[in-house]
Amino acid sequence: MRVMNSQLIHPIYLPFSVEQLRGHFAPTAGDVAGEEATRQLQYYLASAERYERFQADHADRRGLPLSELRRPCQIEKDERFWVVASLMNYFYSADRTERLGALMRKCFREVPPLTALASWDECFRGGLHLFFEVNLPSPPTYKRWLGENLSRRQVVAYVLDASRRRGTDDVREGLEGPTQVDAILLNADNGFAVLFEAKVLSDISYQVSFDATRNQIARTIDVMLERNANLPEPLSLRQPERTLFAMLTPEMFRQYPHSRLYGWLLDEYRNNPAALARDLPHGQSADWSEVARRIGWLTWEDCEQVLPGSCPWLTPKGHSV
């Protein structure tokens, strides 16, 4: 790629250098050479280069068919770029503790919905880390439960066959792999964290390979409630009881929540804790009312309002014709 380490990946959609972004991919066990971060970086570099090349060749895009615009202009609706650029702007702001606290007040309330932390300042002050595309292991309790209840969660014959050990009717262990979280803000000093699920136009996925009834929000909340002691530090320091979940979407979908599946689910999970128990039946001992208070809905417009310039593509000058 022609982007050098010291150059901005893209002036609007990712105004940070390669080396800055590299430091925000979570450490993984055994990846001493940082190969995973290099692989992740290639996606951003290739997309930004494709977009700039297209823009240089098309001074006026008006009237071009969507079939010609969709792939080269993917960056304009790519939640991976949006969440990276927005949260990195917050992370590197001179007053990030205050800005992040103000953002969380829009998403939750004046004080954190946590018993152990009394203020947003306390949540964010200290050894704060920001990671993208983080794999959090599926809870062992869920994997055991799924193995025992697979016939109630799947109806397709070949999927059921794939779930068995070869030549037997025994269900394989570990049918569900890790859940990838779009972004995590993590304070290594006190275990506080915010898990972000980011969307632009897409909806959440409504199933996984083996459990046809398991939606993406329930899956993320499930891993949020699980301790990850076997992950490399600082991910192993996250405390589930001090972790929040924030859905990050355009404002128009918060205004018209019925237009997306996540709109219905967020409303139900936050206002009817019994719905969490219904969709996470293996977590019988959880205090679902307390969990419901830790689910929030944030918008890109909120991010831009609290920290102007964090989402420059939302402003007229941020768009190019």
C-alpha positions as MATLAB code, in Angstrom:
seq = 'MRVMNSQLIHPIYLPFSVEQLRGHFAPTAGDVAGEEATRQLQYYLASAERYERFQADHADRRGLPLSELRRPCQIEKDERFWVVASLMNYFYSADRTERLGALMRKCFREVPPLTALASWDECFRGGLHLFFEVNLPSPPTYKRWLGENLSRRQVVAYVLDASRRRGTDDVREGLEGPTQVDAILLNADNGFAVLFEAKVLSDISYQVSFDATRNQIARTIDVMLERNANLPEPLSLRQPERTLFAMLTPEMFRQYPHSRLYGWLLDEYRNNPAALARDLPHGQSADWSEVARRIGWLTWEDCEQVLPGSCPWLTPKGHSV';
ca = [
       0.000    0.000    0.000;
       1.190    3.497   -0.738;
       0.084    4.907    2.645;
       3.165    5.478    4.802;
       3.189    4.975    8.570;
       3.287    8.707    9.284;
       0.560    9.646    6.786;
      -3.139    9.876    7.569;
      -5.054    6.865    6.310;
      -7.823    9.206    5.132;
      -8.290   12.901    6.024;
     -12.015   12.530    6.781;
     -12.878    8.904    7.400;
      -9.731    7.900    9.282;
      -7.478   10.880   10.083;
      -4.856    8.838   11.922;
      -1.619    7.161   10.921;
      -1.049    3.469   10.350;
       1.019    3.196   13.512;
      -1.626    4.940   15.610;
      -4.300    2.544   14.394;
      -2.041   -0.482   14.775;
      -1.856    0.159   18.500;
      -5.625   -0.193   18.850;
      -5.996   -3.812   17.816;
      -6.251   -6.023   20.866;
      -3.368   -8.325   21.756;
      -3.940  -12.004   21.041;
      -2.203  -14.964   22.623;
       0.770  -16.168   20.611;
       0.735  -13.320   18.092;
       4.167  -11.976   19.005;
       4.849  -10.504   15.547;
       1.557   -8.607   15.433;
       0.385  -10.432   12.318;
      -3.274  -10.028   13.263;
      -2.943   -6.237   13.500;
      -1.220   -6.191   10.095;
      -4.064   -8.208    8.607;
      -6.657   -5.886   10.113;
      -4.822   -2.824    8.828;
      -4.899   -4.063    5.238;
      -8.678   -3.726    5.156;
      -8.559   -0.040    6.070;
      -5.652    0.773    3.788;
      -7.124   -0.977    0.762;
     -10.534    0.644    1.215;
      -9.089    4.150    1.687;
      -6.822    3.781   -1.355;
      -9.683    2.503   -3.524;
     -11.849    5.434   -2.451;
      -9.209    8.086   -3.110;
      -8.427    6.586   -6.500;
     -12.119    6.659   -7.448;
     -12.527   10.227   -6.204;
      -9.539   11.360   -8.273;
     -11.066    9.809  -11.392;
     -14.570   11.179  -10.802;
     -14.653   14.896  -10.126;
     -18.467   14.793  -10.330;
     -20.183   11.608   -9.126;
     -23.736   12.860   -9.552;
     -25.890   10.612  -11.718;
     -23.596    7.593  -11.598;
     -25.452    4.328  -10.955;
     -25.240    2.756   -7.529;
     -23.578   -0.281   -9.077;
     -20.546    1.881   -9.909;
     -20.492    3.757   -6.594;
     -21.149    1.058   -4.040;
     -17.781   -0.695   -3.833;
     -15.324    2.201   -4.286;
     -17.379    4.406   -1.935;
     -17.933    1.739    0.729;
     -15.954    3.876    3.169;
     -18.841    6.385    3.254;
     -21.124    3.863    4.972;
     -18.619    1.562    6.624;
     -19.205    1.218   10.355;
     -15.675   -0.100   10.781;
     -14.267    3.236    9.615;
     -16.898    5.298   11.414;
     -16.370    3.709   14.828;
     -12.577    3.786   14.561;
     -12.404    7.444   13.520;
     -15.026    8.629   16.005;
     -13.666    6.849   19.082;
     -10.032    7.578   18.239;
     -10.924   11.275   18.059;
     -12.308   10.940   21.582;
      -9.391    8.868   22.814;
      -6.795   11.388   21.634;
      -8.683   14.524   22.655;
      -6.935   16.674   25.269;
      -9.938   16.420   27.608;
     -11.026   12.875   26.834;
     -12.230   12.029   30.357;
     -14.670   14.942   30.308;
     -15.730   14.294   26.690;
     -16.294   10.587   27.229;
     -18.242   11.304   30.394;
     -20.468   13.747   28.507;
     -21.020   11.148   25.795;
     -22.010    8.496   28.315;
     -24.495   10.870   29.909;
     -26.287   11.000   26.566;
     -26.296    7.219   26.388;
     -27.131    6.340   29.992;
     -27.676    8.871   32.797;
     -25.877   11.472   34.883;
     -24.120    8.828   36.944;
     -22.983    5.379   35.781;
     -25.566    2.583   36.222;
     -23.007    0.735   38.330;
     -22.838    0.247   42.081;
     -19.037    0.302   42.351;
     -18.304    3.480   40.351;
     -19.934    6.721   41.410;
     -19.023    9.041   38.512;
     -18.068    8.971   34.848;
     -14.834   10.684   35.773;
     -14.005    7.712   37.985;
     -14.887    5.342   35.144;
     -12.556    6.868   32.576;
      -9.706    8.316   34.579;
      -6.660    6.050   34.706;
      -5.181    3.430   32.384;
      -7.665    3.734   29.539;
      -7.337    1.548   26.446;
      -9.272    1.533   23.172;
      -9.424   -1.624   21.067;
     -11.247   -2.476   17.845;
     -12.631   -5.754   16.506;
     -12.069   -7.639   19.738;
     -12.928  -11.332   19.997;
     -14.528  -12.209   23.338;
     -15.021  -15.922   24.085;
     -18.495  -17.391   24.153;
     -19.493  -18.229   27.751;
     -18.921  -21.880   28.693;
     -22.353  -21.912   30.354;
     -23.978  -21.023   27.036;
     -21.984  -23.581   25.052;
     -23.003  -26.308   27.501;
     -26.619  -25.171   27.397;
     -26.651  -25.110   23.586;
     -25.265  -28.632   23.412;
     -28.118  -29.808   25.627;
     -30.819  -27.831   23.806;
     -29.676  -27.828   20.188;
     -32.784  -29.557   18.850;
     -34.871  -26.667   20.238;
     -32.687  -24.071   18.508;
     -32.118  -25.569   15.059;
     -34.324  -27.323   12.452;
     -32.012  -27.795    9.436;
     -30.811  -31.366    9.084;
     -27.322  -30.705    7.710;
     -26.623  -28.127   10.436;
     -27.641  -30.677   13.062;
     -25.377  -33.244   11.385;
     -22.476  -30.776   11.458;
     -22.982  -30.320   15.181;
     -22.241  -34.014   15.898;
     -18.980  -35.755   16.511;
     -18.025  -37.801   13.459;
     -19.880  -41.114   13.407;
     -21.865  -40.428   16.588;
     -24.954  -38.594   17.806;
     -22.959  -36.762   20.474;
     -22.924  -32.982   20.141;
     -19.483  -31.463   19.617;
     -18.103  -29.100   22.256;
     -17.741  -25.402   21.567;
     -20.330  -25.028   18.812;
     -20.227  -21.246   19.118;
     -16.987  -19.368   18.660;
     -16.036  -15.951   20.046;
     -18.121  -12.842   19.499;
     -16.374   -9.948   17.789;
     -17.081   -6.613   19.461;
     -16.639   -3.561   17.233;
     -14.892   -1.507   19.913;
     -14.039   -1.630   23.617;
     -13.058    1.209   25.913;
     -11.346   -0.434   28.870;
      -9.894    1.037   32.034;
      -7.208   -1.377   33.209;
      -7.020    0.323   36.618;
     -10.588   -0.361   37.715;
     -11.964   -2.915   35.220;
     -14.569   -0.529   33.771;
     -15.428   -1.054   30.101;
     -17.876   -0.048   27.371;
     -18.594   -2.485   24.529;
     -19.744   -0.804   21.307;
     -21.777   -2.360   18.514;
     -21.685    0.069   15.573;
     -24.077    0.302   12.629;
     -24.552    2.688    9.719;
     -27.210    1.174    7.451;
     -26.949   -2.520    8.303;
     -29.052   -4.311   10.887;
     -27.865   -6.772   13.497;
     -27.509  -10.428   12.560;
     -30.407  -12.473   13.856;
     -28.781  -15.887   14.239;
     -25.473  -17.735   14.444;
     -24.485  -20.948   12.688;
     -26.053  -23.410   15.120;
     -28.448  -21.373   17.273;
     -31.074  -20.020   14.896;
     -32.756  -17.950   17.620;
     -29.704  -16.080   18.963;
     -29.502  -12.427   17.908;
     -26.375  -10.247   17.852;
     -27.339   -8.010   20.779;
     -28.099  -10.947   23.060;
     -24.816  -12.536   22.016;
     -22.857   -9.376   22.854;
     -24.579   -8.926   26.199;
     -23.805  -12.563   26.955;
     -20.050  -12.096   26.450;
     -20.249   -8.784   28.320;
     -21.382  -10.683   31.423;
     -18.529  -13.212   31.214;
     -15.111  -12.755   32.820;
     -12.194  -13.262   30.392;
      -9.344  -14.225   32.712;
      -7.546  -16.218   29.992;
      -7.253  -13.320   27.543;
      -4.017  -11.287   27.405;
      -3.842   -8.149   29.524;
      -5.457   -5.673   29.652;
      -8.507   -7.545   28.297;
      -8.277  -10.009   31.179;
      -8.708   -7.102   33.620;
     -12.233   -6.216   32.447;
     -14.832   -6.705   35.171;
     -18.193   -7.899   33.796;
     -20.178   -6.172   36.562;
     -18.503   -2.877   35.550;
     -19.134   -3.248   31.816;
     -21.701   -1.357   29.738;
     -23.104   -2.046   26.270;
     -23.739    0.817   23.817;
     -25.413    0.483   20.436;
     -24.041    3.171   18.102;
     -26.217    4.078   15.090;
     -27.440    7.009   12.985;
     -29.939    9.241   14.766;
     -32.657    8.493   12.197;
     -32.876    4.909   13.415;
     -33.249    6.033   17.020;
     -36.115    8.225   15.811;
     -37.612    5.347   13.796;
     -36.593    2.308   15.858;
     -39.190    0.055   14.249;
     -37.210    0.136   10.975;
     -34.436   -2.061   12.376;
     -34.502   -5.272   14.404;
     -32.092   -3.748   16.915;
     -34.582   -0.943   17.521;
     -37.214   -3.410   18.704;
     -34.748   -5.430   20.747;
     -33.053   -2.498   22.470;
     -36.419   -1.133   23.529;
     -37.525   -4.502   24.844;
     -34.292   -5.386   26.623;
     -34.056   -2.010   28.359;
     -37.701   -1.823   29.400;
     -38.552   -5.468   29.957;
     -35.687   -7.316   31.685;
     -37.642  -10.556   31.380;
     -36.855  -10.425   27.670;
     -33.157  -10.772   28.511;
     -33.912  -13.870   30.584;
     -35.940  -15.230   27.664;
     -33.115  -14.781   25.133;
     -30.296  -15.768   27.515;
     -31.928  -18.737   29.263;
     -28.622  -20.210   30.470;
     -27.951  -17.155   32.681;
     -30.499  -18.059   35.329;
     -28.729  -16.330   38.228;
     -28.304  -12.922   36.549;
     -30.026   -9.813   37.903;
     -31.671   -8.899   34.611;
     -33.044   -5.582   35.872;
     -29.503   -4.516   36.721;
     -28.225   -5.718   33.328;
     -30.980   -3.826   31.513;
     -29.787   -0.555   33.047;
     -26.362   -1.157   31.479;
     -27.717   -1.182   27.898;
     -27.686    2.138   26.036;
     -28.327    3.656   22.626;
     -25.882    6.218   21.277;
     -25.806    7.931   17.873;
     -23.110    9.298   15.593;
     -24.831   12.654   15.918;
     -24.385   12.442   19.701;
     -20.674   11.830   19.152;
     -20.353   14.842   16.857;
     -22.309   17.093   19.212;
     -20.198   16.232   22.269;
     -16.898   16.404   20.373;
     -17.256   18.490   17.185;
     -15.100   17.028   14.438;
     -15.248   13.474   15.752;
     -17.584   12.502   12.883;
     -16.703   15.060   10.163;
     -18.504   13.087    7.448;
     -21.805   14.157    9.040;
     -21.208   17.818    8.189;
     -21.780   19.229    4.655;
     -18.076   20.010    4.213;
     -17.283   16.425    5.128;
     -18.941   15.145    1.966;
     -17.437   15.491   -1.464;
     -19.505   15.254   -4.624;
];
